[in-house]
Amino acid sequence: MSSETLQPDEVQVIGTELAIRWSDRSETYLPLETVRRHCPCAACGGEPDLVGSVDLAAIAARTQAALTEKSFGLTALHRVGGYALQPVWADGHSSGIYTFAYLRKLAEPADA
């Protein structure tokens, strides 16, 4: 099953992590800070380039200084259709839409 077809069966916040159990029964645990620092919205710098690529390192670098501890608290999490999740952060930011494939990519080791 490719990551394009995986769906989350269950999503919950456990402490400071976003826990996702996928339809293939695998599990992903993402620190909320990682999720926020890699926000894919255009305001955070996650807008794709002309060929559709998003530079994860560039997003993290641009948002590093602007975030506070409150930025990493999750107050709500909405499902967007059958393809994404949209978090609402404690500082009010809510424009990031994280596709399921993007969340899986965030969970991959940095050298993968």
MOPAC internal coordinates of N, CA, C and O (Angstrom, degrees):
PM7 1SCF
backbone

  N    0.0000 0     0.00 0     0.00 0    0    0    0
  C    1.4584 1     0.00 0     0.00 0    1    0    0
  C    1.5268 1   107.93 1     0.00 0    2    1    0
  O    1.2310 1   119.80 1   -54.91 1    3    2    1
  N    1.2964 1   117.99 1   125.09 1    3    2    1
  C    1.4629 1   120.92 1  -179.23 1    5    3    2
  C    1.5197 1   110.10 1   -78.90 1    6    5    3
  O    1.2310 1   120.86 1   -20.07 1    7    6    5
  N    1.3406 1   115.96 1   159.93 1    7    6    5
  C    1.4624 1   119.77 1   179.08 1    9    7    6
  C    1.5246 1   111.40 1   -65.50 1   10    9    7
  O    1.2310 1   120.53 1   161.40 1   11   10    9
  N    1.3397 1   116.59 1   -18.60 1   11   10    9
  C    1.4671 1   120.07 1   178.45 1   13   11   10
  C    1.5291 1   111.06 1   -68.96 1   14   13   11
  O    1.2310 1   119.90 1   151.31 1   15   14   13
  N    1.3444 1   117.79 1   -28.69 1   15   14   13
  C    1.4565 1   120.48 1  -176.64 1   17   15   14
  C    1.5184 1   112.87 1  -101.41 1   18   17   15
  O    1.2310 1   119.76 1   173.28 1   19   18   17
  N    1.3172 1   118.05 1    -6.72 1   19   18   17
  C    1.4595 1   120.26 1   179.99 1   21   19   18
  C    1.5185 1   110.78 1   -68.82 1   22   21   19
  O    1.2310 1   121.29 1   -39.79 1   23   22   21
  N    1.3003 1   115.14 1   140.21 1   23   22   21
  C    1.4536 1   122.49 1   176.73 1   25   23   22
  C    1.5246 1   107.85 1  -123.96 1   26   25   23
  O    1.2310 1   119.60 1   -33.17 1   27   26   25
  N    1.3180 1   118.36 1   146.83 1   27   26   25
  C    1.4594 1   118.86 1   174.94 1   29   27   26
  C    1.5295 1   110.04 1   -76.67 1   30   29   27
  O    1.2310 1   120.82 1   -50.11 1   31   30   29
  N    1.3291 1   116.03 1   129.89 1   31   30   29
  C    1.4624 1   120.66 1   173.80 1   33   31   30
  C    1.5195 1   110.23 1   -83.55 1   34   33   31
  O    1.2310 1   121.17 1   147.78 1   35   34   33
  N    1.3361 1   115.36 1   -32.22 1   35   34   33
  C    1.4556 1   120.41 1  -179.01 1   37   35   34
  C    1.5233 1   109.03 1  -150.12 1   38   37   35
  O    1.2310 1   120.84 1   -42.02 1   39   38   37
  N    1.3281 1   115.99 1   137.98 1   39   38   37
  C    1.4654 1   121.96 1   177.64 1   41   39   38
  C    1.5225 1   107.25 1  -133.92 1   42   41   39
  O    1.2310 1   120.91 1   -49.65 1   43   42   41
  N    1.3252 1   115.87 1   130.35 1   43   42   41
  C    1.4595 1   119.12 1   176.55 1   45   43   42
  C    1.5217 1   110.18 1  -154.02 1   46   45   43
  O    1.2310 1   121.70 1   -21.56 1   47   46   45
  N    1.3181 1   114.35 1   158.44 1   47   46   45
  C    1.4528 1   120.42 1   174.77 1   49   47   46
  C    1.5214 1   107.21 1   -94.82 1   50   49   47
  O    1.2310 1   121.22 1   -54.44 1   51   50   49
  N    1.3314 1   115.28 1   125.56 1   51   50   49
  C    1.4609 1   121.57 1   176.48 1   53   51   50
  C    1.5265 1   106.35 1  -120.49 1   54   53   51
  O    1.2310 1   120.86 1   -73.95 1   55   54   53
  N    1.3139 1   115.96 1   106.05 1   55   54   53
  C    1.4676 1   120.04 1  -176.78 1   57   55   54
  C    1.5121 1   110.48 1    63.27 1   58   57   55
  O    1.2310 1   120.60 1    63.57 1   59   58   57
  N    1.3179 1   116.46 1  -116.43 1   59   58   57
  C    1.4670 1   121.12 1  -179.41 1   61   59   58
  C    1.5237 1   111.54 1  -108.50 1   62   61   59
  O    1.2310 1   120.55 1  -156.23 1   63   62   61
  N    1.3338 1   116.55 1    23.77 1   63   62   61
  C    1.4650 1   120.61 1  -179.79 1   65   63   62
  C    1.5218 1   111.66 1  -126.08 1   66   65   63
  O    1.2310 1   121.66 1   -30.48 1   67   66   65
  N    1.3207 1   114.42 1   149.52 1   67   66   65
  C    1.4558 1   121.94 1   171.15 1   69   67   66
  C    1.5246 1   106.15 1   -94.89 1   70   69   67
  O    1.2310 1   120.62 1   -63.07 1   71   70   69
  N    1.3260 1   116.42 1   116.93 1   71   70   69
  C    1.4640 1   121.62 1  -178.49 1   73   71   70
  C    1.5254 1   108.75 1  -103.51 1   74   73   71
  O    1.2310 1   120.77 1   -51.86 1   75   74   73
  N    1.3246 1   116.14 1   128.14 1   75   74   73
  C    1.4630 1   121.44 1  -179.26 1   77   75   74
  C    1.5203 1   108.72 1  -127.69 1   78   77   75
  O    1.2310 1   120.65 1   -54.72 1   79   78   77
  N    1.3310 1   116.37 1   125.28 1   79   78   77
  C    1.4654 1   120.69 1   170.79 1   81   79   78
  C    1.5199 1   106.11 1  -103.27 1   82   81   79
  O    1.2310 1   120.98 1   -58.67 1   83   82   81
  N    1.3334 1   115.74 1   121.33 1   83   82   81
  C    1.4603 1   122.46 1  -174.18 1   85   83   82
  C    1.5230 1   111.86 1   -90.21 1   86   85   83
  O    1.2310 1   121.21 1   -14.09 1   87   86   85
  N    1.3183 1   115.29 1   165.91 1   87   86   85
  C    1.4645 1   121.49 1  -178.65 1   89   87   86
  C    1.5249 1   112.90 1   -64.06 1   90   89   87
  O    1.2310 1   119.78 1   161.75 1   91   90   89
  N    1.3396 1   118.02 1   -18.25 1   91   90   89
  C    1.4716 1   120.29 1   175.72 1   93   91   90
  C    1.5271 1   111.12 1   -90.43 1   94   93   91
  O    1.2310 1   120.41 1  -172.17 1   95   94   93
  N    1.3436 1   116.82 1     7.83 1   95   94   93
  C    1.4594 1   126.41 1   178.92 1   97   95   94
  C    1.5236 1   113.59 1    76.48 1   98   97   95
  O    1.2310 1   119.64 1  -177.63 1   99   98   97
  N    1.3211 1   118.29 1     2.37 1   99   98   97
  C    1.4616 1   119.89 1   174.28 1  101   99   98
  C    1.5293 1   108.18 1   -76.12 1  102  101   99
  O    1.2310 1   121.22 1   -18.04 1  103  102  101
  N    1.3171 1   115.27 1   161.96 1  103  102  101
  C    1.4597 1   120.36 1  -179.46 1  105  103  102
  C    1.5245 1   110.36 1  -127.70 1  106  105  103
  O    1.2310 1   121.33 1   -35.48 1  107  106  105
  N    1.3165 1   115.05 1   144.52 1  107  106  105
  C    1.4545 1   123.01 1   177.79 1  109  107  106
  C    1.5214 1   107.83 1  -123.38 1  110  109  107
  O    1.2310 1   120.98 1   -45.59 1  111  110  109
  N    1.3252 1   115.73 1   134.41 1  111  110  109
  C    1.4615 1   121.60 1   175.03 1  113  111  110
  C    1.5215 1   107.39 1  -124.13 1  114  113  111
  O    1.2310 1   121.04 1   -69.44 1  115  114  113
  N    1.3253 1   115.62 1   110.56 1  115  114  113
  C    1.4610 1   121.12 1  -177.73 1  117  115  114
  C    1.5252 1   109.95 1  -112.95 1  118  117  115
  O    1.2310 1   119.65 1   -54.33 1  119  118  117
  N    1.3266 1   118.27 1   125.67 1  119  118  117
  C    1.4624 1   119.11 1   173.28 1  121  119  118
  C    1.5349 1   109.43 1   -58.50 1  122  121  119
  O    1.2310 1   120.63 1   -43.62 1  123  122  121
  N    1.3349 1   116.40 1   136.38 1  123  122  121
  C    1.4645 1   119.73 1   179.86 1  125  123  122
  C    1.5229 1   110.98 1   -58.64 1  126  125  123
  O    1.2310 1   120.40 1   145.68 1  127  126  125
  N    1.3186 1   116.83 1   -34.32 1  127  126  125
  C    1.4664 1   119.41 1   178.17 1  129  127  126
  C    1.5290 1   110.75 1   -61.76 1  130  129  127
  O    1.2310 1   120.14 1   139.26 1  131  130  129
  N    1.3177 1   117.35 1   -40.74 1  131  130  129
  C    1.4681 1   121.13 1   177.82 1  133  131  130
  C    1.5214 1   110.57 1   -63.22 1  134  133  131
  O    1.2310 1   120.71 1   135.69 1  135  134  133
  N    1.3238 1   116.25 1   -44.31 1  135  134  133
  C    1.4683 1   120.37 1  -179.84 1  137  135  134
  C    1.5242 1   109.64 1   -59.67 1  138  137  135
  O    1.2310 1   120.44 1   132.19 1  139  138  137
  N    1.3276 1   116.77 1   -47.81 1  139  138  137
  C    1.4650 1   120.10 1  -177.91 1  141  139  138
  C    1.5246 1   111.95 1   -67.42 1  142  141  139
  O    1.2310 1   119.97 1   137.27 1  143  142  141
  N    1.3097 1   117.65 1   -42.73 1  143  142  141
  C    1.4659 1   120.25 1  -178.55 1  145  143  142
  C    1.5265 1   112.08 1   -66.00 1  146  145  143
  O    1.2310 1   120.15 1   163.22 1  147  146  145
  N    1.3121 1   117.32 1   -16.78 1  147  146  145
  C    1.4660 1   121.37 1   178.67 1  149  147  146
  C    1.5303 1   111.48 1  -111.88 1  150  149  147
  O    1.2310 1   121.07 1  -148.01 1  151  150  149
  N    1.3253 1   115.55 1    31.99 1  151  150  149
  C    1.4632 1   120.30 1   179.39 1  153  151  150
  C    1.5267 1   109.87 1   -58.10 1  154  153  151
  O    1.2310 1   120.34 1   -53.05 1  155  154  153
  N    1.3392 1   116.96 1   126.95 1  155  154  153
  C    1.4592 1   120.04 1  -176.53 1  157  155  154
  C    1.5264 1   115.29 1   -86.09 1  158  157  155
  O    1.2310 1   119.52 1  -174.53 1  159  158  157
  N    1.3300 1   118.53 1     5.47 1  159  158  157
  C    1.4670 1   118.33 1  -177.81 1  161  159  158
  C    1.5273 1   110.78 1   -71.03 1  162  161  159
  O    1.2310 1   120.59 1   -20.96 1  163  162  161
  N    1.3114 1   116.48 1   159.04 1  163  162  161
  C    1.4626 1   121.67 1  -178.50 1  165  163  162
  C    1.5302 1   111.57 1   -63.01 1  166  165  163
  O    1.2310 1   119.83 1   144.58 1  167  166  165
  N    1.3357 1   117.93 1   -35.42 1  167  166  165
  C    1.4641 1   120.96 1  -179.56 1  169  167  166
  C    1.5242 1   112.11 1   -64.39 1  170  169  167
  O    1.2310 1   120.30 1   147.80 1  171  170  169
  N    1.3173 1   117.04 1   -32.20 1  171  170  169
  C    1.4708 1   121.28 1   179.06 1  173  171  170
  C    1.5228 1   111.71 1   -89.35 1  174  173  171
  O    1.2310 1   120.14 1   178.21 1  175  174  173
  N    1.3081 1   117.34 1    -1.79 1  175  174  173
  C    1.4546 1   120.74 1   176.91 1  177  175  174
  C    1.5090 1   114.96 1    95.49 1  178  177  175
  O    1.2310 1   120.41 1  -166.53 1  179  178  177
  N    1.3209 1   116.82 1    13.47 1  179  178  177
  C    1.4520 1   119.77 1  -177.12 1  181  179  178
  C    1.5093 1   115.18 1   -92.06 1  182  181  179
  O    1.2310 1   120.28 1  -169.23 1  183  182  181
  N    1.3136 1   117.06 1    10.77 1  183  182  181
  C    1.4600 1   119.79 1   179.58 1  185  183  182
  C    1.5267 1   109.53 1   -66.12 1  186  185  183
  O    1.2310 1   119.94 1   -47.72 1  187  186  185
  N    1.3373 1   117.72 1   132.28 1  187  186  185
  C    1.4728 1   120.14 1  -178.46 1  189  187  186
  C    1.5259 1   112.33 1   -64.66 1  190  189  187
  O    1.2310 1   121.08 1   -28.70 1  191  190  189
  N    1.3438 1   115.54 1   151.30 1  191  190  189
  C    1.4564 1   119.74 1   175.11 1  193  191  190
  C    1.5314 1   109.74 1   -78.21 1  194  193  191
  O    1.2310 1   120.26 1     7.82 1  195  194  193
  N    1.3138 1   117.10 1  -172.18 1  195  194  193
  C    1.4677 1   121.19 1  -175.16 1  197  195  194
  C    1.5179 1   114.03 1   -60.33 1  198  197  195
  O    1.2310 1   120.12 1   152.35 1  199  198  197
  N    1.3292 1   117.38 1   -27.65 1  199  198  197
  C    1.4640 1   119.66 1   179.90 1  201  199  198
  C    1.5260 1   112.02 1   -99.22 1  202  201  199
  O    1.2310 1   120.33 1  -171.40 1  203  202  201
  N    1.3386 1   116.97 1     8.60 1  203  202  201
  C    1.4541 1   121.47 1   175.03 1  205  203  202
  C    1.5182 1   115.59 1    87.68 1  206  205  203
  O    1.2310 1   119.89 1  -170.75 1  207  206  205
  N    1.3252 1   117.81 1     9.25 1  207  206  205
  C    1.4625 1   120.95 1  -179.73 1  209  207  206
  C    1.5247 1   110.52 1   -88.20 1  210  209  207
  O    1.2310 1   121.10 1   -34.65 1  211  210  209
  N    1.3290 1   115.50 1   145.35 1  211  210  209
  C    1.4553 1   121.94 1   175.22 1  213  211  210
  C    1.5212 1   107.09 1  -119.50 1  214  213  211
  O    1.2310 1   120.49 1   -53.57 1  215  214  213
  N    1.3306 1   116.66 1   126.43 1  215  214  213
  C    1.4617 1   122.24 1  -178.25 1  217  215  214
  C    1.5296 1   109.28 1   -87.73 1  218  217  215
  O    1.2310 1   120.19 1   -78.85 1  219  218  217
  N    1.3419 1   117.24 1   101.15 1  219  218  217
  C    1.4615 1   121.84 1  -176.92 1  221  219  218
  C    1.5241 1   112.43 1   -59.88 1  222  221  219
  O    1.2310 1   119.85 1   139.41 1  223  222  221
  N    1.3182 1   117.89 1   -40.59 1  223  222  221
  C    1.4667 1   121.17 1  -179.18 1  225  223  222
  C    1.5265 1   111.08 1   -65.21 1  226  225  223
  O    1.2310 1   120.35 1   141.26 1  227  226  225
  N    1.3172 1   116.93 1   -38.74 1  227  226  225
  C    1.4672 1   120.50 1   179.75 1  229  227  226
  C    1.5257 1   111.10 1   -66.55 1  230  229  227
  O    1.2310 1   120.40 1   141.59 1  231  230  229
  N    1.3236 1   116.84 1   -38.41 1  231  230  229
  C    1.4668 1   120.18 1   178.07 1  233  231  230
  C    1.5229 1   109.48 1   -61.59 1  234  233  231
  O    1.2310 1   120.44 1   131.09 1  235  234  233
  N    1.3200 1   116.76 1   -48.91 1  235  234  233
  C    1.4627 1   121.05 1  -178.65 1  237  235  234
  C    1.5263 1   111.10 1   -60.51 1  238  237  235
  O    1.2310 1   119.92 1   138.46 1  239  238  237
  N    1.3136 1   117.77 1   -41.54 1  239  238  237
  C    1.4664 1   121.65 1  -179.32 1  241  239  238
  C    1.5244 1   111.48 1   -65.22 1  242  241  239
  O    1.2310 1   119.78 1   138.52 1  243  242  241
  N    1.3338 1   118.02 1   -41.48 1  243  242  241
  C    1.4692 1   121.62 1  -178.42 1  245  243  242
  C    1.5179 1   112.05 1   -68.21 1  246  245  243
  O    1.2310 1   119.92 1   144.74 1  247  246  245
  N    1.3182 1   117.76 1   -35.26 1  247  246  245
  C    1.4616 1   119.77 1  -175.07 1  249  247  246
  C    1.5188 1   113.31 1   -92.45 1  250  249  247
  O    1.2310 1   119.69 1   170.89 1  251  250  249
  N    1.3190 1   118.19 1    -9.11 1  251  250  249
  C    1.4693 1   122.47 1  -174.30 1  253  251  250
  C    1.5241 1   112.72 1   -52.11 1  254  253  251
  O    1.2310 1   119.72 1   126.98 1  255  254  253
  N    1.3125 1   118.15 1   -53.02 1  255  254  253
  C    1.4601 1   121.47 1  -173.31 1  257  255  254
  C    1.5212 1   112.97 1   -75.18 1  258  257  255
  O    1.2310 1   119.49 1   152.06 1  259  258  257
  N    1.3092 1   118.57 1   -27.94 1  259  258  257
  C    1.4538 1   121.89 1  -172.60 1  261  259  258
  C    1.5270 1   113.91 1   -81.22 1  262  261  259
  O    1.2310 1   119.36 1   167.25 1  263  262  261
  N    1.3081 1   118.82 1   -12.75 1  263  262  261
  C    1.4541 1   121.39 1  -173.90 1  265  263  262
  C    1.5227 1   112.34 1   -94.29 1  266  265  263
  O    1.2310 1   121.39 1   -34.35 1  267  266  265
  N    1.3349 1   114.95 1   145.65 1  267  266  265
  C    1.4607 1   121.99 1   176.44 1  269  267  266
  C    1.5266 1   108.32 1  -118.06 1  270  269  267
  O    1.2310 1   120.30 1    -3.14 1  271  270  269
  N    1.3145 1   117.04 1   176.86 1  271  270  269
  C    1.4666 1   120.44 1   179.13 1  273  271  270
  C    1.5293 1   111.44 1   -57.62 1  274  273  271
  O    1.2310 1   120.47 1   144.14 1  275  274  273
  N    1.3284 1   116.71 1   -35.86 1  275  274  273
  C    1.4602 1   121.17 1   179.30 1  277  275  274
  C    1.5352 1   111.26 1   -63.84 1  278  277  275
  O    1.2310 1   120.51 1   154.33 1  279  278  277
  N    1.3077 1   116.63 1   -25.67 1  279  278  277
  C    1.4664 1   121.62 1  -179.19 1  281  279  278
  C    1.5211 1   113.00 1   -64.43 1  282  281  279
  O    1.2310 1   120.01 1   160.56 1  283  282  281
  N    1.3244 1   117.59 1   -19.44 1  283  282  281
  C    1.4570 1   121.02 1  -174.94 1  285  283  282
  C    1.5247 1   113.54 1  -101.20 1  286  285  283
  O    1.2310 1   120.26 1  -177.82 1  287  286  285
  N    1.3284 1   117.10 1     2.18 1  287  286  285
  C    1.4601 1   120.84 1   176.56 1  289  287  286
  C    1.5178 1   110.39 1   -88.28 1  290  289  287
  O    1.2310 1   120.35 1   -47.75 1  291  290  289
  N    1.3053 1   116.94 1   132.25 1  291  290  289
  C    1.4666 1   121.95 1  -178.35 1  293  291  290
  C    1.5242 1   109.01 1  -100.54 1  294  293  291
  O    1.2310 1   120.21 1   -55.90 1  295  294  293
  N    1.3434 1   117.21 1   124.10 1  295  294  293
  C    1.4635 1   120.41 1   179.78 1  297  295  294
  C    1.5205 1   112.53 1  -102.16 1  298  297  295
  O    1.2310 1   119.96 1   157.38 1  299  298  297
  N    1.3299 1   117.69 1   -22.62 1  299  298  297
  C    1.4725 1   121.55 1   178.06 1  301  299  298
  C    1.5234 1   108.64 1  -159.53 1  302  301  299
  O    1.2310 1   121.38 1   -20.66 1  303  302  301
  N    1.3146 1   114.97 1   159.34 1  303  302  301
  C    1.4589 1   121.20 1   178.34 1  305  303  302
  C    1.5226 1   107.37 1  -143.24 1  306  305  303
  O    1.2310 1   120.62 1   -62.06 1  307  306  305
  N    1.3352 1   116.41 1   117.94 1  307  306  305
  C    1.4630 1   121.41 1  -177.03 1  309  307  306
  C    1.5218 1   110.84 1  -109.89 1  310  309  307
  O    1.2310 1   120.91 1   -38.04 1  311  310  309
  N    1.3013 1   115.87 1   141.96 1  311  310  309
  C    1.4620 1   120.45 1   174.06 1  313  311  310
  C    1.5267 1   107.64 1   -83.89 1  314  313  311
  O    1.2310 1   120.46 1   -42.98 1  315  314  313
  N    1.3234 1   116.73 1   137.02 1  315  314  313
  C    1.4638 1   122.51 1   178.99 1  317  315  314
  C    1.5210 1   106.72 1  -111.96 1  318  317  315
  O    1.2310 1   120.96 1   -74.56 1  319  318  317
  N    1.3261 1   115.77 1   105.44 1  319  318  317
  C    1.4592 1   120.09 1  -178.15 1  321  319  318
  C    1.5124 1   110.94 1    52.28 1  322  321  319
  O    1.2310 1   120.55 1    37.89 1  323  322  321
  N    1.3093 1   116.56 1  -142.11 1  323  322  321
  C    1.4530 1   121.72 1   179.26 1  325  323  322
  C    1.5041 1   112.27 1  -107.61 1  326  325  323
  O    1.2310 1   120.44 1  -155.75 1  327  326  325
  N    1.3574 1   116.77 1    24.25 1  327  326  325
  C    1.4591 1   117.56 1  -172.74 1  329  327  326
  C    1.5244 1   115.84 1  -135.24 1  330  329  327
  O    1.2310 1   118.96 1   171.11 1  331  330  329
  N    1.3237 1   119.59 1    -8.89 1  331  330  329
  C    1.4661 1   118.58 1  -171.58 1  333  331  330
  C    1.5230 1   112.90 1  -157.07 1  334  333  331
  O    1.2310 1   121.76 1   -10.81 1  335  334  333
  N    1.3377 1   114.23 1   169.19 1  335  334  333
  C    1.4584 1   123.35 1   172.33 1  337  335  334
  C    1.5263 1   108.32 1  -123.56 1  338  337  335
  O    1.2310 1   121.14 1   -34.97 1  339  338  337
  N    1.3405 1   115.43 1   145.03 1  339  338  337
  C    1.4640 1   121.04 1   178.25 1  341  339  338
  C    1.5292 1   108.71 1  -124.68 1  342  341  339
  O    1.2310 1   120.45 1   -73.75 1  343  342  341
  N    1.3376 1   116.74 1   106.25 1  343  342  341
  C    1.4635 1   119.58 1   178.86 1  345  343  342
  C    1.5268 1   112.22 1   -80.32 1  346  345  343
  O    1.2310 1   121.40 1   -28.82 1  347  346  345
  N    1.3244 1   114.93 1   151.18 1  347  346  345
  C    1.4599 1   122.20 1   170.64 1  349  347  346
  C    1.5270 1   105.31 1  -115.06 1  350  349  347
  O    1.2310 1   121.06 1   -61.73 1  351  350  349
  N    1.3251 1   115.57 1   118.27 1  351  350  349
  C    1.4599 1   121.67 1  -175.13 1  353  351  350
  C    1.5226 1   110.78 1   -92.23 1  354  353  351
  O    1.2310 1   120.30 1   -23.36 1  355  354  353
  N    1.3260 1   117.03 1   156.64 1  355  354  353
  C    1.4675 1   122.90 1  -176.60 1  357  355  354
  C    1.5256 1   112.96 1   -61.44 1  358  357  355
  O    1.2310 1   120.04 1   157.97 1  359  358  357
  N    1.3309 1   117.52 1   -22.03 1  359  358  357
  C    1.4684 1   119.68 1   177.89 1  361  359  358
  C    1.5292 1   112.20 1   -88.09 1  362  361  359
  O    1.2310 1   120.31 1  -174.81 1  363  362  361
  N    1.3424 1   117.02 1     5.19 1  363  362  361
  C    1.4585 1   121.59 1   176.64 1  365  363  362
  C    1.5145 1   115.19 1    96.69 1  366  365  363
  O    1.2310 1   119.70 1   168.57 1  367  366  365
  N    1.3142 1   118.17 1   -11.43 1  367  366  365
  C    1.4682 1   120.73 1  -179.45 1  369  367  366
  C    1.5286 1   109.88 1   -68.63 1  370  369  367
  O    1.2310 1   120.56 1   -47.46 1  371  370  369
  N    1.3376 1   116.53 1   132.54 1  371  370  369
  C    1.4692 1   119.14 1  -178.04 1  373  371  370
  C    1.5219 1   113.27 1  -151.73 1  374  373  371
  O    1.2310 1   119.61 1  -163.89 1  375  374  373
  N    1.3225 1   118.35 1    16.11 1  375  374  373
  C    1.4700 1   119.04 1  -175.52 1  377  375  374
  C    1.5228 1   114.09 1   -90.71 1  378  377  375
  O    1.2310 1   119.70 1   176.73 1  379  378  377
  N    1.3257 1   118.19 1    -3.27 1  379  378  377
  C    1.4639 1   120.03 1   179.16 1  381  379  378
  C    1.5215 1   112.01 1   -80.19 1  382  381  379
  O    1.2310 1   120.65 1   -51.90 1  383  382  381
  N    1.3152 1   116.37 1   128.10 1  383  382  381
  C    1.4637 1   121.78 1   175.23 1  385  383  382
  C    1.5209 1   106.72 1  -114.83 1  386  385  383
  O    1.2310 1   121.20 1   -66.29 1  387  386  385
  N    1.3220 1   115.30 1   113.71 1  387  386  385
  C    1.4632 1   122.98 1  -174.86 1  389  387  386
  C    1.5223 1   109.44 1   -99.38 1  390  389  387
  O    1.2310 1   120.30 1   -72.79 1  391  390  389
  N    1.3269 1   117.03 1   107.21 1  391  390  389
  C    1.4647 1   118.89 1   177.32 1  393  391  390
  C    1.5207 1   108.53 1   -65.01 1  394  393  391
  O    1.2310 1   121.19 1   -22.50 1  395  394  393
  N    1.3255 1   115.33 1   157.50 1  395  394  393
  C    1.4617 1   119.18 1   179.02 1  397  395  394
  C    1.5257 1   110.33 1   -61.24 1  398  397  395
  O    1.2310 1   120.32 1   140.63 1  399  398  397
  N    1.3261 1   117.00 1   -39.37 1  399  398  397
  C    1.4709 1   120.61 1   178.70 1  401  399  398
  C    1.5315 1   110.41 1   -63.06 1  402  401  399
  O    1.2310 1   119.83 1   141.31 1  403  402  401
  N    1.3323 1   117.93 1   -38.69 1  403  402  401
  C    1.4612 1   121.78 1   179.30 1  405  403  402
  C    1.5317 1   110.48 1   -65.63 1  406  405  403
  O    1.2310 1   120.32 1   138.17 1  407  406  405
  N    1.3347 1   117.00 1   -41.83 1  407  406  405
  C    1.4607 1   120.14 1   178.01 1  409  407  406
  C    1.5219 1   111.12 1   -62.41 1  410  409  407
  O    1.2310 1   120.31 1   140.01 1  411  410  409
  N    1.3282 1   117.02 1   -39.99 1  411  410  409
  C    1.4682 1   120.34 1   176.97 1  413  411  410
  C    1.5344 1   109.94 1   -63.33 1  414  413  411
  O    1.2310 1   120.93 1   139.96 1  415  414  413
  N    1.3326 1   115.82 1   -40.04 1  415  414  413
  C    1.4694 1   119.95 1  -179.88 1  417  415  414
  C    1.5279 1   110.89 1   -64.82 1  418  417  415
  O    1.2310 1   120.30 1   140.23 1  419  418  417
  N    1.3264 1   117.03 1   -39.77 1  419  418  417
  C    1.4645 1   120.49 1   178.17 1  421  419  418
  C    1.5271 1   111.67 1   -61.18 1  422  421  419
  O    1.2310 1   120.54 1   151.20 1  423  422  421
  N    1.3189 1   116.58 1   -28.80 1  423  422  421
  C    1.4654 1   121.17 1  -177.90 1  425  423  422
  C    1.5256 1   113.01 1   -81.91 1  426  425  423
  O    1.2310 1   119.98 1   167.63 1  427  426  425
  N    1.3292 1   117.65 1   -12.37 1  427  426  425
  C    1.4645 1   120.59 1  -178.85 1  429  427  426
  C    1.5212 1   110.39 1   -70.79 1  430  429  427
  O    1.2310 1   120.27 1   -32.75 1  431  430  429
  N    1.3331 1   117.10 1   147.25 1  431  430  429
  C    1.4694 1   119.50 1   174.92 1  433  431  430
  C    1.5289 1   110.18 1   -58.66 1  434  433  431
  O    1.2310 1   120.57 1   -31.46 1  435  434  433
  N    1.3200 1   116.51 1   148.54 1  435  434  433
  C    1.4686 1   121.91 1  -176.44 1  437  435  434
  C    1.5220 1   112.83 1   -58.93 1  438  437  435
  O    1.2310 1   119.52 1   150.64 1  439  438  437
  N    1.3293 1   118.53 1   -29.36 1  439  438  437
  C    1.4617 1   120.91 1  -178.79 1  441  439  438
  C    1.5205 1   113.24 1   -89.50 1  442  441  439
  O    1.2310 1   119.95 1  -176.86 1  443  442  441
  N    1.3423 1   117.69 1     3.14 1  443  442  441
  C    1.4750 1   120.63 1  -179.33 1  445  443  442
  C    1.5033 1   111.75 1   -79.00 1  446  445  443
  O    1.2310 1   120.10 1   180.00 1  447  446  445

